[in-house]
């Protein structure tokens, strides 16, 4: 933005106003009068030249005021009782802008100042204030009165130095000022710090600083040596140098460093860069490893090696991350009996078993070997300390064999981004393991927990898992948190239990359900697992068998009921007979149809069944189109012929013969036909010539043994059964019509039509009467 004045349309309820990075050069008393709720005002990086604090007299709730990085040359103070943060750093003041009114701001916690000259008298005005942070952002520093900084009463002092500054004096005074001292922009590359420090060789008294932070440092190795020697005998316990660059010639004897009488506990060097200089590397390494301290960090220093003294040291924490250390570091004996934490992240280590041999002589509890080139072969022995509980082996080249090189008492294990395909069964039981990270590997199945009985957190994200194993559900009962997202799941029955687990376990599945998506089969690709429905019956073989058996039983019972209630067997027999008859008719030859006959149908029955024949059978036959000759055998003898001869004569003159069977017919009439069938064997030669109608049931035991042909026909069920239920008669007549089907065009030429007015008018008293009627 490029505002040149404060906007006038600001909301009266504004609480935070940021007008930084504009072109404001002057503030008016009316600019903020309407903002009674304003609590934070940011005016940094503008062009303001004068500031009157009274401008904010109507902003009673103002707590935070930042006017840093402007062009301020003069400030008029006004006591704002509730103001807690004021930043006037990086401005153009000739002297530090502090007056008596500044000392009246009792709530002030953070004060940012700047000035080309720093004098004791300036800080005397605020010496009674208990400040949390004083920030000196200096653009230039032409004069510093020694002893000025210790006058301040602050917990933290942060100084940003301009170029060509007497860092040595400010460092000494700063250590006497606050508990936390931070100094930024230290450029000693062209300074005379080494000669000045070696001449003075001061011993600091009344030191207050316990935490010393140096940022953006450019100095020689001798300068660094002297800084360490200076603070080594002070109250400093924690010393950190970040973004440091070394270079230049070496003049001092580094073996003269005095390591005695120190309270130093932690030294950290981070983001170290080297210019070309001639110094033995052993001097660099041993300068730090001989320090009698607990914590040492040298990270991002492109350090290829590290040496330790031959005697035991009391290091408890070592961090050599982001270097280029190789296996050579562990090829010499290292005595670190008190070591608890070792971080070797992002180096060039290759052999895991070699690291384990080094660790076995320590008291390690936490080990970070991530982002290396580690591998392990099955025949290599690993000796880990019993105390090791946390290990990070992520981003290496480890395969399945790594599970044979793990500490027995490990509790938290990170193996993500390796080359693991499965968890072998032949490994030791890690009974203390609680968290296991196997993300970004090549697992094809959820691992079981038979070797990790106390596992509560499992991460298998981004593998090649298609389905869950039965072993997982049986052995991983203690798992409370599972992250298995972003795997190519195959949504089949094998995954059903896993889907149910995700749906009904509240908070257990990390990333459920957005990260759990089907990859296979193709018709479900892209579907979230929570939307996949796999019925129990399709996945449970036992349940499916039981269901099929139950359904078959129900169907069997239904069929039995239908057979009993609707006489289904009768329908089936009749349908079977109709089919067989239809097939026989289609196979009948024209020669068979043209044989010499006088009648189309011969009907034989008992006198007791004559009513059914006259009132049921004959009327049905008369309803059909066309003409046919019917020969009725009523059981009366014709003079001059026996009844048997009349019956045989009637059958031989007819194309088809109908026998109406009943117990009465079997006992009185069949005796006339049995000899004929026995002689001619017609029941076998032409089974479609005879049509049997069973008018009433005839048990086989009721058929006399002298009628073997009838018994044979009955056993074959080669008959039409007259139903007792009138509703079934339609099928009976259909079967009868099919059995009597004759092509009239083929037979009419051989049968001359005759007309009879009454049933017994001709051949009265005879066993045969001829009637002309219509054929079906």
C-alpha positions in Angstrom: 0.0 0.0 0.0 1.0 3.6 -0.3 -1.0 5.5 2.2 0.2 9.0 2.9 -2.2 9.6 5.8 -4.3 7.7 8.2 -7.7 6.7 6.6 -10.7 8.6 8.0 -13.3 5.9 7.5 -12.0 3.5 10.2 -14.6 1.7 12.2 -15.0 2.9 15.8 -14.8 -0.6 17.1 -11.4 -1.4 15.6 -9.2 -3.1 18.1 -6.1 -3.8 15.9 -4.9 -1.4 13.2 -1.9 -2.3 10.9 -0.7 0.6 8.8 2.8 -0.8 8.2 4.7 -0.5 5.0 3.1 2.8 3.8 4.3 6.3 3.2 3.0 7.9 6.4 5.2 10.8 7.5 3.1 12.6 10.1 0.5 11.7 12.6 -2.4 14.1 13.6 -4.1 14.2 16.9 -7.4 13.6 15.2 -6.3 10.4 13.4 -7.1 8.0 16.2 -9.5 10.0 18.3 -12.6 7.9 17.3 -10.9 4.6 17.9 -11.8 4.2 21.6 -11.5 0.4 21.4 -8.0 0.4 19.8 -5.6 -2.0 21.6 -2.8 -2.6 19.0 -1.4 -0.1 16.5 1.4 -1.0 14.1 3.1 1.8 12.2 6.4 0.2 11.4 8.2 0.8 8.0 6.8 4.2 7.3 8.4 7.7 7.0 7.3 9.2 10.3 9.8 11.8 11.6 8.1 13.0 14.8 5.9 11.2 17.3 3.8 12.7 20.1 2.5 10.0 22.4 -0.3 12.4 23.4 -1.8 11.6 20.0 -3.1 8.5 21.6 -4.6 10.1 24.8 -8.1 9.1 23.7 -7.1 5.5 23.1 -7.4 4.4 26.7 -7.2 0.7 25.9 -4.0 0.9 23.8 -1.6 -1.8 24.8 0.7 -2.3 21.8 2.5 0.5 19.8 5.1 -0.3 17.1 6.7 2.6 15.4 10.0 0.9 14.5 11.8 1.3 11.2 10.7 4.9 10.6 12.7 8.2 10.4 12.0 9.4 13.9 14.3 12.0 15.4 12.1 13.2 18.2 9.5 11.7 20.6 7.3 13.6 23.0 6.2 11.3 25.8 2.8 11.3 27.4 2.1 8.9 30.3 -0.3 6.2 29.0 -0.8 4.1 32.1 -1.9 0.9 30.3 0.7 0.8 27.5 2.7 -2.4 27.7 4.7 -2.6 24.5 6.5 0.3 22.8 8.9 -0.2 19.9 11.0 2.7 18.7 13.9 0.7 17.3 15.7 1.3 14.0 15.0 5.0 13.9 17.3 8.1 13.5 17.6 9.3 17.1 20.8 11.0 18.1 20.3 9.8 21.7 18.2 7.1 23.2 14.6 8.7 23.4 14.0 8.3 27.1 12.6 10.9 29.5 11.0 11.2 32.9 7.5 10.5 31.5 8.9 7.2 30.2 9.7 6.1 33.7 6.1 6.8 34.8 4.7 4.0 32.5 4.5 1.4 35.2 2.8 -1.2 33.1 5.5 -1.2 30.4 6.9 -4.7 29.7 8.6 -4.4 26.3 10.6 -1.4 25.2 12.3 -1.1 21.8 14.9 1.7 21.5 17.5 3.1 19.2 20.1 5.9 19.2 23.5 6.8 17.9 24.7 7.5 21.4 24.0 5.5 24.5 24.8 7.0 27.9 24.2 6.0 31.5 22.0 9.0 32.2 19.5 7.9 29.6 18.9 4.5 31.3 18.8 6.0 34.8 15.3 7.4 34.1 13.9 3.9 33.6 16.1 1.9 36.0 13.3 1.4 38.4 11.0 -0.2 35.8 10.8 -4.1 35.9 10.9 -4.8 32.2 10.5 -8.2 30.5 12.4 -7.3 27.3 14.5 -4.4 26.1 15.3 -4.4 22.4 18.1 -2.2 21.0 17.7 -2.0 17.3 20.6 0.2 16.3 21.2 1.7 12.9 24.4 3.4 14.0 26.3 3.5 17.2 28.8 6.4 17.4 29.3 6.3 21.2 28.7 3.9 23.9 29.3 4.8 27.6 30.7 1.6 29.2 28.5 0.4 32.0 25.2 1.8 30.6 23.5 -1.5 29.9 23.8 -2.9 33.4 21.6 -0.1 34.6 18.6 -1.6 32.9 16.4 -3.9 35.0 15.2 -6.4 32.4 14.8 -10.1 32.0 15.9 -10.2 28.4 18.2 -7.9 26.4 18.3 -8.2 22.6 20.9 -6.1 20.7 21.0 -5.8 16.9 24.4 -4.3 16.1 25.3 -2.0 13.3 28.6 -2.5 11.4 31.9 -1.6 13.0 30.7 -1.8 16.5 32.8 -2.5 19.6 31.2 -5.9 20.2 33.6 -6.8 23.0 32.4 -4.0 25.4 28.7 -4.6 24.6 29.1 -8.3 25.2 30.7 -7.8 28.6 28.1 -5.2 29.7 25.2 -7.3 28.3 26.3 -10.4 30.3 26.0 -8.1 33.4 22.5 -6.9 32.5 19.9 -9.6 32.0 19.3 -13.3 32.4 18.8 -13.8 28.6 21.2 -12.0 26.3 20.8 -12.1 22.5 23.2 -10.4 20.1 22.6 -10.2 16.3 24.7 -9.1 13.4 28.2 -9.7 14.8 30.8 -9.0 12.2 34.3 -9.4 13.5 35.8 -10.4 10.1 37.7 -7.1 9.8 37.7 -6.0 13.5 40.6 -6.0 15.9 38.6 -8.2 18.4 41.3 -10.8 18.7 44.1 -8.4 19.6 41.8 -6.4 21.9 40.5 -9.4 23.7 44.0 -11.0 24.2 45.3 -7.7 25.6 42.4 -7.1 28.0 41.9 -10.8 29.0 39.1 -9.7 31.4 37.5 -11.7 34.1 33.8 -10.8 34.3 32.2 -10.1 37.7 28.6 -9.6 38.6 27.5 -11.6 35.6 23.7 -12.2 35.3 23.3 -14.0 32.0 22.5 -17.7 32.0 21.4 -17.9 28.4 23.5 -16.4 25.7 22.4 -16.3 22.0 24.5 -15.1 19.1 22.9 -14.8 15.7 24.4 -14.0 12.3 28.0 -14.2 13.3 31.0 -13.7 11.0 34.3 -14.2 12.7 37.6 -16.0 12.8 38.3 -19.2 14.6 40.5 -17.3 17.1 37.6 -14.9 17.8 35.3 -17.8 18.6 38.0 -19.3 20.8 38.2 -16.1 22.9 34.4 -15.8 23.1 34.2 -19.3 24.5 37.0 -18.6 26.9 35.4 -15.3 28.0 32.0 -16.8 28.9 33.4 -20.1 30.2 34.0 -18.7 33.6 30.8 -16.6 33.8 27.2 -17.4 34.8 26.3 -18.6 31.3 24.8 -22.1 31.3 23.3 -22.2 27.8 25.4 -20.9 24.8 23.9 -20.9 21.3 25.5 -19.6 18.1 23.4 -19.7 14.9 24.3 -18.8 11.3 28.0 -18.5 12.0 30.8 -18.2 9.4 34.4 -19.0 10.2 37.5 -17.9 8.4 40.9 -16.3 8.6 44.3 -17.2 9.9 44.9 -19.0 13.2 47.2 -17.5 15.7 46.2 -18.8 19.2 47.3 -22.0 20.8 44.0 -23.9 21.1 45.5 -26.4 23.6 45.6 -23.6 26.1 41.8 -23.5 26.6 41.0 -23.5 30.3 38.0 -25.9 30.9 37.9 -25.5 34.7 35.5 -23.7 36.9 32.4 -23.4 34.7 28.7 -23.7 35.1 28.2 -24.2 31.4 25.8 -27.1 30.5 24.8 -26.6 26.9 26.6 -25.5 23.8 24.9 -25.3 20.4 26.4 -24.4 17.0 23.8 -24.4 14.2 24.1 -23.5 10.5 27.9 -23.3 10.4 29.8 -22.3 7.2 33.5 -22.2 6.7 35.7 -20.0 4.7 39.1 -21.4 3.8 41.5 -21.4 6.7 44.4 -23.6 7.8 43.6 -25.4 11.0 43.9 -29.1 12.0 40.4 -30.6 12.2 41.4 -32.4 15.4 41.7 -29.1 17.1 38.1 -28.2 16.1 36.6 -31.5 17.2 38.5 -31.8 20.4 37.8 -28.2 21.5 34.2 -29.1 21.9 34.4 -32.8 22.9 36.7 -31.9 25.8 34.2 -29.6 27.3 32.9 -30.8 30.5 29.3 -30.2 29.7 26.1 -32.2 29.4 24.6 -31.1 26.0 26.5 -30.5 22.8 24.9 -29.6 19.4 26.9 -29.1 16.2 24.4 -29.3 13.3 24.3 -28.2 9.7 28.1 -27.7 9.7 29.2 -30.1 6.9 31.3 -31.9 9.5 32.8 -35.1 8.0 34.2 -36.5 11.3 34.2 -36.2 15.0 36.8 -37.1 17.6 36.4 -37.7 21.3 39.0 -37.8 24.1 40.3 -41.1 25.3 38.8 -40.6 28.8 35.1 -40.8 29.7 33.1 -37.6 29.3 29.8 -36.6 30.9 27.9 -35.8 27.8 24.2 -36.7 28.2 22.9 -35.1 24.9 24.8 -35.1 21.5 23.3 -33.7 18.3 25.4 -33.9 15.2 22.4 -33.7 12.7 22.7 -32.4 9.1 26.4 -33.2 8.7 28.3 -35.7 6.5 29.4 -38.1 9.2 30.3 -41.7 8.1 30.8 -45.1 9.8 34.3 -44.0 10.6 33.0 -42.1 13.6 32.3 -45.4 15.4 35.4 -47.3 14.4 37.4 -46.0 17.4 36.4 -46.6 21.0 34.3 -43.8 22.4 33.6 -43.5 26.2 30.2 -41.9 26.7 28.9 -43.7 29.8 26.3 -41.0 30.6 24.9 -40.5 27.1 21.1 -40.5 27.1 20.2 -38.9 23.7 22.1 -39.2 20.4 20.9 -37.4 17.2 22.7 -38.3 14.0 20.0 -37.3 11.6 20.8 -36.6 7.9 24.3 -37.9 7.7 26.0 -40.6 5.7 25.9 -43.6 8.0 25.5 -47.0 6.4 25.8 -49.9 8.9 23.2 -50.2 11.6 25.1 -53.0 13.5 28.1 -50.7 13.8 26.0 -48.0 15.5 24.6 -50.6 17.8 28.0 -51.7 19.0 28.9 -48.1 19.8 25.6 -47.6 21.6 26.0 -50.7 23.7 28.7 -48.9 25.8 26.3 -46.0 26.7 23.1 -45.4 28.6 21.2 -44.3 25.6 17.5 -43.8 25.9 16.7 -41.9 22.7 18.4 -42.4 19.3 17.7 -40.6 16.0 19.3 -42.2 12.9 16.8 -40.9 10.4 17.8 -39.7 6.9 20.9 -41.8 6.5 21.9 -44.7 4.3 21.5 -47.4 6.8 21.1 -51.1 5.9 21.3 -54.3 7.9 22.2 -57.8 6.8 20.8 -60.9 8.5 24.2 -62.2 9.6 25.2 -59.0 11.4 24.8 -59.0 15.2 23.3 -56.0 17.0 24.1 -55.1 20.6 21.8 -52.4 21.9 21.8 -51.1 25.5 18.8 -52.3 27.6 18.0 -48.6 28.4 17.1 -47.7 24.7 13.4 -46.9 24.5 13.0 -44.5 21.5 14.5 -45.0 18.1 14.0 -43.1 14.8 15.2 -45.1 11.7 13.0 -43.4 9.2 14.2 -42.4 5.7 16.9 -45.1 5.3 17.4 -48.3 3.2 16.3 -50.8 5.7 14.4 -54.0 4.7 12.5 -56.7 6.6 15.7 -57.8 8.3 15.8 -54.7 10.4 13.4 -56.4 12.8 16.2 -58.7 13.8 18.3 -55.7 14.9 16.1 -53.9 17.3 16.5 -53.1 21.0 14.6 -55.5 23.2 13.0 -52.8 25.4 12.2 -50.4 22.6 8.9 -48.5 23.2 8.7 -46.0 20.3 10.0 -47.1 16.9 9.9 -45.0 13.7 10.6 -47.0 10.5 8.7 -44.9 8.0 10.1 -44.4 4.5 12.2 -47.6 4.2 11.9 -50.7 2.1 10.0 -53.0 4.4 7.6 -55.4 2.7 6.5 -57.5 5.7 7.1 -58.1 9.4 8.9 -61.4 9.7 7.6 -64.0 12.1 11.1 -65.1 13.3 11.9 -62.1 15.4 12.3 -61.4 19.1 9.2 -60.3 21.1 9.3 -56.5 21.6 7.1 -56.7 24.7 7.5 -53.0 25.5 6.8 -51.5 22.1 3.9 -49.0 22.3 4.2 -47.0 19.1 5.3 -48.3 15.7 5.5 -46.2 12.5 5.7 -48.1 9.2 4.3 -45.4 6.9 5.7 -45.1 3.4 6.9 -48.6 3.0 5.9 -51.5 0.8 3.6 -53.5 3.1 0.8 -55.5 1.3 -1.1 -56.4 4.5 -1.8 -55.0 7.9 0.9 -56.5 10.2 -0.1 -58.6 13.2 0.9 -57.7 16.8 1.9 -61.2 18.0 5.4 -59.8 18.7 4.2 -56.5 20.0 1.5 -57.3 22.6 1.5 -53.8 24.1 1.3 -51.9 20.8 -1.2 -49.0 21.1 -0.3 -46.7 18.2 0.3 -48.1 14.7 1.0 -46.1 11.5 0.9 -47.9 8.2 -0.1 -45.0 6.0 0.9 -44.9 2.3 1.9 -48.6 1.8 0.5 -51.1 -0.7 -2.1 -52.6 1.7 -5.0 -54.3 -0.1 -6.8 -55.9 2.8 -6.5 -56.7 6.5 -5.2 -59.9 7.9 -7.0 -62.2 10.4 -3.8 -62.0 12.5 -4.3 -58.2 12.9 -7.7 -58.5 14.4 -6.7 -61.4 16.6 -3.5 -60.0 18.0 -3.8 -56.2 17.9 -6.5 -55.9 20.6 -4.5 -53.2 22.4 -4.2 -50.8 19.5 -6.0 -47.6 20.3 -4.8 -45.4 17.3 -4.4 -46.7 13.8 -3.4 -44.7 10.7 -3.8 -46.8 7.6 -5.0 -44.1 5.2 -3.9 -43.6 1.6 -3.5 -47.3 0.8 -4.8 -49.0 -2.4 -7.6 -50.9 -0.7 -9.3 -53.9 -2.4 -12.9 -53.6 -1.2 -13.8 -57.2 -1.0 -15.0 -59.5 1.8 -11.4 -59.7 3.2 -11.7 -55.9 4.1 -15.2 -56.1 5.7 -14.0 -56.3 9.3 -11.6 -53.4 8.7 -14.4 -51.3 7.3 -16.6 -52.1 10.3 -13.7 -51.1 12.6 -13.5 -47.8 10.9 -17.2 -47.1 11.1 -17.8 -48.0 14.7 -14.5 -47.2 16.5 -14.8 -43.6 17.5 -11.5 -41.7 16.9 -9.4 -44.8 16.5 -8.8 -44.5 12.7 -6.7 -41.5 12.0 -7.9 -39.7 8.9 -11.2 -41.6 8.6 -12.9 -41.5 6.2 -11.3 -39.1 3.7 -8.0 -41.0 3.5 -9.6 -44.5 3.1 -10.6 -45.0 -0.5 -11.1 -48.1 -2.6 -8.7 -48.8 -5.4 -10.0 -52.2 -6.5 -12.3 -53.5 -7.9 -12.6 -51.0 -10.7 -16.4 -50.5 -10.2 -15.6 -49.2 -6.6 -12.5 -47.2 -7.4 -12.6 -43.8 -5.7 -15.3 -44.8 -3.3 -14.7 -44.1 0.4 -14.6 -47.2 2.5 -17.4 -45.9 4.7 -19.8 -46.0 1.7 -18.9 -49.6 0.8 -21.6 -52.2 1.8 -20.5 -55.8 2.0 -23.4 -58.0 3.3 -22.6 -60.5 6.1 -24.2 -63.3 4.1 -21.9 -62.8 1.1 -18.8 -62.8 3.2 -19.6 -65.5 5.8 -19.5 -69.0 4.2 -21.0 -70.7 7.2 -23.9 -68.3 7.3 -24.4 -68.7 3.5 -24.7 -72.5 3.9 -27.1 -72.2 6.7 -29.2 -69.7 4.8 -29.3 -72.0 1.7 -30.3 -75.0 3.8 -33.0 -73.0 5.6 -34.4 -71.7 2.2 -34.4 -75.2 0.8 -36.2 -76.5 3.9 -38.8 -73.8 3.5 -39.2 -74.5 -0.2 -39.5 -78.2 0.5 -42.1 -77.5 3.1 -43.9 -75.2 0.7 -43.8 -77.8 -2.1 -45.1 -80.5 0.4 -47.9 -78.2 1.4 -48.8 -77.5 -2.3 -48.7 -81.2 -3.0 -51.0 -82.0 -0.2 -53.3 -79.0 -0.6 -53.4 -78.7 -4.4 -52.7 -82.4 -5.4 -49.7 -81.3 -7.3 -48.5 -84.8 -8.2 -51.7 -85.4 -10.1 -51.1 -82.3 -12.2 -47.5 -83.4 -12.9 -48.5 -86.9 -14.0 -51.2 -85.5 -16.3 -48.7 -82.9 -17.7 -46.2 -85.7 -18.3 -48.8 -87.9 -20.1 -49.9 -85.0 -22.2 -46.3 -84.3 -23.3 -45.6 -88.0 -24.1 -48.8 -88.2 -26.0 -48.0 -85.1 -28.0 -44.6 -86.5 -28.9 -46.0 -89.8 -30.0 -48.6 -88.2 -32.2 -45.8 -86.2 -33.9 -43.9 -89.4 -34.6 -46.9 -91.3 -35.9 -46.4 -92.2 -39.5 -48.9 -91.7 -42.3 -49.1 -95.4 -42.9 -50.2 -96.0 -39.4 -52.9 -93.4 -39.8 -54.1 -94.9 -43.1 -54.6 -98.5 -41.8 -58.2 -99.9 -42.5 -60.6 -98.8 -39.8 -64.3 -98.1 -39.7 -64.4 -96.1 -36.5 -62.2 -93.5 -35.0 -62.8 -94.3 -31.4 -63.9 -97.4 -29.5 -65.1 -96.9 -25.9 -65.4 -99.8 -23.5 -66.8 -99.4 -20.0 -68.7 -101.0 -17.3 -72.5 -100.7 -17.0 -72.0 -99.1 -13.6 -70.0 -96.3 -15.2 -72.3 -95.6 -18.1 -73.7 -92.4 -16.6 -70.2 -90.8 -16.6 -69.6 -91.9 -20.2 -73.0 -90.6 -21.4 -73.0 -87.4 -19.4 -69.3 -86.4 -19.2 -67.2 -88.1 -21.9 -69.6 -88.1 -24.9 -70.7 -84.5 -24.4 -67.1 -83.4 -24.3 -66.2 -85.2 -27.5 -69.3 -83.8 -29.2 -68.1 -80.2 -28.7 -65.2 -80.5 -31.2 -65.2 -79.5 -34.9 -65.4 -82.2 -37.6 -67.0 -85.7 -37.7 -65.8 -88.9 -36.2 -67.3 -92.4 -35.8 -67.5 -93.7 -32.2 -68.0 -97.4 -31.3 -69.6 -97.9 -27.9 -69.3 -101.2 -26.1 -72.0 -101.4 -23.5 -71.6 -105.0 -22.3 -74.6 -106.6 -24.1 -74.1 -109.6 -26.3 -75.0 -109.7 -30.0 -76.9 -112.8 -31.1 -74.5 -115.3 -32.7 -71.3 -113.8 -31.2 -69.8 -113.9 -27.8 -69.1 -110.8 -25.8 -65.3 -111.3 -26.2 -65.7 -111.5 -30.0 -67.9 -108.4 -30.0 -65.2 -106.5 -28.0 -62.4 -107.6 -30.1 -64.3 -106.8 -33.3 -65.0 -103.3 -32.1 -61.3 -102.6 -31.2 -60.1 -103.9 -34.6 -62.5 -101.7 -36.5 -61.4 -98.5 -34.5 -58.4 -96.3 -34.8 -58.2 -95.7 -31.0 -59.6 -97.6 -28.0 -60.7 -96.0 -24.8 -61.1 -98.1 -21.7 -62.9 -96.5 -18.7 -61.3 -98.3 -15.8 -62.9 -98.8 -12.4 -63.1 -101.6 -9.9 -66.3 -102.8 -11.5 -64.8 -102.8 -15.0 -61.8 -104.8 -13.8 -64.0 -107.4 -12.1 -66.6 -107.8 -14.9 -65.3 -106.5 -18.3 -61.6 -106.8 -18.5 -61.7 -110.5 -18.8 -62.9 -110.1 -22.4 -59.7 -108.1 -23.4 -56.9 -109.8 -21.5 -56.7 -112.8 -24.0 -56.6 -110.4 -26.9 -53.7 -108.4 -25.4 -51.9 -111.6 -24.5 -52.3 -112.9 -28.0 -51.5 -109.7 -30.0 -49.1 -108.0 -27.4 -50.6 -104.7 -28.4 -49.7 -103.0 -25.2 -46.0 -103.2 -26.2 -46.2 -102.8 -30.0 -48.4 -99.7 -30.1 -48.8 -98.1 -26.7 -50.5 -95.0 -28.2 -53.3 -97.3 -29.7 -54.9 -97.7 -26.2 -56.2 -94.8 -24.0 -56.9 -95.8 -20.4 -59.0 -93.6 -18.2 -58.9 -94.4 -14.5 -62.3 -93.3 -13.3 -61.8 -94.6 -9.8 -58.6 -95.6 -8.0 -57.7 -99.3 -8.4 -55.1 -100.6 -5.9 -52.7 -103.1 -7.5 -53.6 -105.7 -5.0 -57.2 -105.6 -6.2 -56.2 -106.7 -9.7 -56.5 -110.4 -10.1 -53.3 -112.2 -10.9 -54.9 -113.6 -14.1 -54.7 -110.1 -15.5 -51.0 -109.6 -15.9 -51.3 -107.2 -18.9 -53.6 -104.9 -16.9 -51.3 -105.0 -13.9 -48.4 -104.1 -16.2 -50.2 -101.1 -17.6 -51.2 -99.9 -14.1 -47.6 -100.2 -12.8 -46.4 -98.0 -15.7 -49.1 -95.5 -14.8 -50.0 -95.4 -18.5 -53.5 -94.0 -17.9 -55.4 -90.7 -17.5 -56.8 -90.2 -14.0 -60.2 -88.6 -13.7 -59.9 -85.9 -11.0 -62.4 -85.8 -8.1 -61.9 -82.0 -7.9 -63.9 -80.4 -10.7 -61.3 -77.6 -10.9 -58.8 -80.1 -12.3 -61.0 -81.3 -15.2 -59.6 -78.8 -17.7 -56.2 -80.5 -17.7 -57.8 -83.9 -17.9 -59.7 -83.1 -21.0 -56.6 -81.4 -22.6 -54.7 -84.7 -22.1 -57.5 -86.7 -23.5 -57.8 -84.5 -26.6 -54.0 -84.9 -27.1 -54.3 -88.7 -26.8 -57.2 -88.9 -29.3 -55.7 -86.5 -31.8 -56.1 -87.9 -35.4 -55.8 -86.0 -38.7 -59.2 -86.3 -40.2 -57.8 -85.6 -43.6 -55.8 -88.8 -43.4 -58.6 -91.0 -42.0 -61.8 -89.7 -43.4 -61.3 -91.5 -46.7 -61.2 -94.9 -44.9 -64.3 -94.3 -42.7 -67.7 -93.7 -44.3 -69.9 -91.6 -42.2 -73.1 -93.1 -40.8 -75.9 -91.5 -38.8 -77.7 -93.1 -35.9 -80.7 -91.5 -34.3 -80.5 -93.2 -31.0 -77.9 -95.0 -29.0 -79.5 -98.5 -29.0 -81.8 -98.3 -32.0 -79.6 -100.5 -34.1 -78.1 -103.7 -32.8 -80.6 -103.6 -30.0 -79.4 -105.9 -27.2 -76.1 -106.2 -28.8 -72.7 -105.3 -27.1 -71.8 -102.8 -29.8 -73.7 -99.6 -30.8 -72.5 -97.0 -33.4 -73.0 -93.3 -32.9 -71.9 -90.5 -35.2 -70.7 -87.4 -33.3 -68.2 -84.6 -33.7 -64.5 -85.3 -33.1 -62.3 -83.1 -30.9 
